């Protein structure tokens, strides 16, 4: 099994920054991609950033130019640097990992709350 634990969420004023981390543990192999999603009350979960191994990260339109996704293979973590935060960025942020060669499996963390005050 694979476990993902997000951290770094909190309360920040509009225009501020936060850095989220996703720690990966357990049995990982042939990782295909990792991603960050967010879910706000009354809204569907949306893709914030995705990194397919070997390719550059891709970002949702609403966060392009403000958010940066990175990974650290040595520490087995992924991060999401969020700058110029806006109240609409508030929500629970989830980290996901997809692995496997033919049959792929996806795993999710429990999420971390981000609240941006105006």
ChimeraX commands (.cxc) that place a marker at each C-alpha (Angstrom):
marker #1 position 0.00,0.00,0.00 radius 0.5
marker #1 position 0.98,3.59,-0.58 radius 0.5
marker #1 position 0.37,6.36,1.92 radius 0.5
marker #1 position 0.33,10.06,1.15 radius 0.5
marker #1 position 0.39,12.72,3.83 radius 0.5
marker #1 position -0.11,16.38,2.98 radius 0.5
marker #1 position 1.13,19.22,5.15 radius 0.5
marker #1 position 1.68,22.96,4.99 radius 0.5
marker #1 position -1.87,24.22,4.81 radius 0.5
marker #1 position -3.15,27.06,6.93 radius 0.5
marker #1 position -4.64,30.51,7.00 radius 0.5
marker #1 position -3.03,33.25,4.93 radius 0.5
marker #1 position -4.03,36.69,3.73 radius 0.5
marker #1 position -4.67,37.37,0.08 radius 0.5
marker #1 position -1.41,37.97,-1.73 radius 0.5
marker #1 position 0.50,35.69,0.60 radius 0.5
marker #1 position 2.22,32.37,-0.02 radius 0.5
marker #1 position 2.07,28.82,1.25 radius 0.5
marker #1 position 4.06,25.73,0.45 radius 0.5
marker #1 position 2.35,22.37,0.59 radius 0.5
marker #1 position 4.24,19.11,0.91 radius 0.5
marker #1 position 3.18,15.57,0.14 radius 0.5
marker #1 position 5.16,12.80,1.82 radius 0.5
marker #1 position 5.00,9.41,0.15 radius 0.5
marker #1 position 5.60,6.13,1.96 radius 0.5
marker #1 position 4.90,2.48,1.36 radius 0.5
marker #1 position 5.39,0.31,-1.69 radius 0.5
marker #1 position 5.87,2.49,-4.74 radius 0.5
marker #1 position 6.92,1.28,-8.16 radius 0.5
marker #1 position 6.65,2.60,-11.71 radius 0.5
marker #1 position 5.24,5.92,-10.57 radius 0.5
marker #1 position 3.39,7.44,-13.50 radius 0.5
marker #1 position 2.33,10.79,-12.11 radius 0.5
marker #1 position 1.60,12.88,-9.05 radius 0.5
marker #1 position -0.90,15.65,-8.82 radius 0.5
marker #1 position -2.50,18.22,-6.57 radius 0.5
marker #1 position -6.25,18.71,-6.51 radius 0.5
marker #1 position -8.41,21.03,-4.46 radius 0.5
marker #1 position -12.00,20.99,-3.35 radius 0.5
marker #1 position -13.94,23.99,-2.14 radius 0.5
marker #1 position -17.34,23.82,-0.42 radius 0.5
marker #1 position -20.08,23.38,-2.99 radius 0.5
marker #1 position -17.62,22.86,-5.83 radius 0.5
marker #1 position -16.26,19.83,-7.60 radius 0.5
marker #1 position -12.72,18.68,-6.98 radius 0.5
marker #1 position -10.49,20.33,-9.54 radius 0.5
marker #1 position -7.01,19.62,-10.82 radius 0.5
marker #1 position -4.50,22.23,-9.66 radius 0.5
marker #1 position -1.23,20.77,-10.94 radius 0.5
marker #1 position -0.05,17.50,-12.41 radius 0.5
marker #1 position 3.40,16.11,-13.01 radius 0.5
marker #1 position 3.75,13.08,-15.27 radius 0.5
marker #1 position 7.19,11.57,-14.79 radius 0.5
marker #1 position 9.52,12.75,-17.52 radius 0.5
marker #1 position 7.39,15.73,-18.48 radius 0.5
marker #1 position 6.98,19.29,-17.33 radius 0.5
marker #1 position 4.22,20.01,-14.82 radius 0.5
marker #1 position 0.86,21.19,-16.10 radius 0.5
marker #1 position -1.38,23.60,-14.22 radius 0.5
marker #1 position -5.00,24.53,-14.04 radius 0.5
marker #1 position -5.80,27.79,-15.78 radius 0.5
marker #1 position -6.69,29.56,-12.54 radius 0.5
marker #1 position -3.27,28.95,-10.97 radius 0.5
marker #1 position -0.90,29.29,-13.92 radius 0.5
marker #1 position 1.92,31.67,-13.15 radius 0.5
marker #1 position 1.22,31.57,-9.42 radius 0.5
marker #1 position 1.67,27.93,-8.40 radius 0.5
marker #1 position 4.69,25.70,-8.96 radius 0.5
marker #1 position 4.78,21.94,-8.49 radius 0.5
marker #1 position 8.03,20.13,-7.79 radius 0.5
marker #1 position 9.23,16.75,-6.58 radius 0.5
marker #1 position 12.19,15.50,-4.60 radius 0.5
marker #1 position 13.05,11.91,-5.43 radius 0.5
marker #1 position 15.59,11.64,-2.63 radius 0.5
marker #1 position 13.07,12.68,0.01 radius 0.5
marker #1 position 10.16,10.97,-1.78 radius 0.5
marker #1 position 8.04,14.08,-1.58 radius 0.5
marker #1 position 6.17,16.41,-3.84 radius 0.5
marker #1 position 5.54,20.07,-3.17 radius 0.5
marker #1 position 3.24,22.83,-4.31 radius 0.5
marker #1 position 4.51,26.37,-3.94 radius 0.5
marker #1 position 1.55,28.75,-3.97 radius 0.5
marker #1 position 2.17,32.46,-4.43 radius 0.5
marker #1 position -0.14,35.45,-4.83 radius 0.5
marker #1 position -2.91,33.54,-3.14 radius 0.5
marker #1 position -6.49,34.63,-3.68 radius 0.5
marker #1 position -9.63,33.89,-1.65 radius 0.5
marker #1 position -10.82,31.61,-4.47 radius 0.5
marker #1 position -7.78,29.41,-3.82 radius 0.5
marker #1 position -9.31,28.36,-0.49 radius 0.5
marker #1 position -10.22,24.72,-0.11 radius 0.5
marker #1 position -8.90,21.33,0.87 radius 0.5
marker #1 position -5.85,20.40,-1.14 radius 0.5
marker #1 position -5.24,16.74,-1.91 radius 0.5
marker #1 position -2.14,15.01,-3.18 radius 0.5
marker #1 position -2.49,12.01,-5.46 radius 0.5
marker #1 position -0.09,9.43,-6.88 radius 0.5
marker #1 position -0.68,7.13,-9.83 radius 0.5
marker #1 position 1.55,4.14,-10.46 radius 0.5
marker #1 position 1.70,0.94,-12.43 radius 0.5
marker #1 position 2.78,-0.21,-15.88 radius 0.5
marker #1 position -0.36,-1.56,-17.52 radius 0.5
marker #1 position -2.92,-1.44,-14.75 radius 0.5
marker #1 position -2.59,1.84,-12.92 radius 0.5
marker #1 position -3.61,2.51,-9.35 radius 0.5
marker #1 position -4.19,5.89,-7.77 radius 0.5
marker #1 position -3.75,6.85,-4.15 radius 0.5
marker #1 position -4.87,9.93,-2.24 radius 0.5
marker #1 position -3.91,11.74,0.89 radius 0.5
marker #1 position -6.34,13.00,3.50 radius 0.5
marker #1 position -5.96,16.60,2.41 radius 0.5
marker #1 position -4.80,19.82,3.99 radius 0.5
marker #1 position -6.94,22.92,4.45 radius 0.5
marker #1 position -5.94,26.19,2.82 radius 0.5
marker #1 position -7.86,29.31,3.72 radius 0.5
marker #1 position -7.11,32.64,2.07 radius 0.5
marker #1 position -8.69,35.67,3.71 radius 0.5
marker #1 position -9.50,38.82,1.78 radius 0.5
marker link #1:1,2 radius 0.2
marker link #1:2,3 radius 0.2
marker link #1:3,4 radius 0.2
marker link #1:4,5 radius 0.2
marker link #1:5,6 radius 0.2
marker link #1:6,7 radius 0.2
marker link #1:7,8 radius 0.2
marker link #1:8,9 radius 0.2
marker link #1:9,10 radius 0.2
marker link #1:10,11 radius 0.2
marker link #1:11,12 radius 0.2
marker link #1:12,13 radius 0.2
marker link #1:13,14 radius 0.2
marker link #1:14,15 radius 0.2
marker link #1:15,16 radius 0.2
marker link #1:16,17 radius 0.2
marker link #1:17,18 radius 0.2
marker link #1:18,19 radius 0.2
marker link #1:19,20 radius 0.2
marker link #1:20,21 radius 0.2
marker link #1:21,22 radius 0.2
marker link #1:22,23 radius 0.2
marker link #1:23,24 radius 0.2
marker link #1:24,25 radius 0.2
marker link #1:25,26 radius 0.2
marker link #1:26,27 radius 0.2
marker link #1:27,28 radius 0.2
marker link #1:28,29 radius 0.2
marker link #1:29,30 radius 0.2
marker link #1:30,31 radius 0.2
marker link #1:31,32 radius 0.2
marker link #1:32,33 radius 0.2
marker link #1:33,34 radius 0.2
marker link #1:34,35 radius 0.2
marker link #1:35,36 radius 0.2
marker link #1:36,37 radius 0.2
marker link #1:37,38 radius 0.2
marker link #1:38,39 radius 0.2
marker link #1:39,40 radius 0.2
marker link #1:40,41 radius 0.2
marker link #1:41,42 radius 0.2
marker link #1:42,43 radius 0.2
marker link #1:43,44 radius 0.2
marker link #1:44,45 radius 0.2
marker link #1:45,46 radius 0.2
marker link #1:46,47 radius 0.2
marker link #1:47,48 radius 0.2
marker link #1:48,49 radius 0.2
marker link #1:49,50 radius 0.2
marker link #1:50,51 radius 0.2
marker link #1:51,52 radius 0.2
marker link #1:52,53 radius 0.2
marker link #1:53,54 radius 0.2
marker link #1:54,55 radius 0.2
marker link #1:55,56 radius 0.2
marker link #1:56,57 radius 0.2
marker link #1:57,58 radius 0.2
marker link #1:58,59 radius 0.2
marker link #1:59,60 radius 0.2
marker link #1:60,61 radius 0.2
marker link #1:61,62 radius 0.2
marker link #1:62,63 radius 0.2
marker link #1:63,64 radius 0.2
marker link #1:64,65 radius 0.2
marker link #1:65,66 radius 0.2
marker link #1:66,67 radius 0.2
marker link #1:67,68 radius 0.2
marker link #1:68,69 radius 0.2
marker link #1:69,70 radius 0.2
marker link #1:70,71 radius 0.2
marker link #1:71,72 radius 0.2
marker link #1:72,73 radius 0.2
marker link #1:73,74 radius 0.2
marker link #1:74,75 radius 0.2
marker link #1:75,76 radius 0.2
marker link #1:76,77 radius 0.2
marker link #1:77,78 radius 0.2
marker link #1:78,79 radius 0.2
marker link #1:79,80 radius 0.2
marker link #1:80,81 radius 0.2
marker link #1:81,82 radius 0.2
marker link #1:82,83 radius 0.2
marker link #1:83,84 radius 0.2
marker link #1:84,85 radius 0.2
marker link #1:85,86 radius 0.2
marker link #1:86,87 radius 0.2
marker link #1:87,88 radius 0.2
marker link #1:88,89 radius 0.2
marker link #1:89,90 radius 0.2
marker link #1:90,91 radius 0.2
marker link #1:91,92 radius 0.2
marker link #1:92,93 radius 0.2
marker link #1:93,94 radius 0.2
marker link #1:94,95 radius 0.2
marker link #1:95,96 radius 0.2
marker link #1:96,97 radius 0.2
marker link #1:97,98 radius 0.2
marker link #1:98,99 radius 0.2
marker link #1:99,100 radius 0.2
marker link #1:100,101 radius 0.2
marker link #1:101,102 radius 0.2
marker link #1:102,103 radius 0.2
marker link #1:103,104 radius 0.2
marker link #1:104,105 radius 0.2
marker link #1:105,106 radius 0.2
marker link #1:106,107 radius 0.2
marker link #1:107,108 radius 0.2
marker link #1:108,109 radius 0.2
marker link #1:109,110 radius 0.2
marker link #1:110,111 radius 0.2
marker link #1:111,112 radius 0.2
marker link #1:112,113 radius 0.2
marker link #1:113,114 radius 0.2
marker link #1:114,115 radius 0.2
marker link #1:115,116 radius 0.2
marker link #1:116,117 radius 0.2
marker link #1:117,118 radius 0.2
view
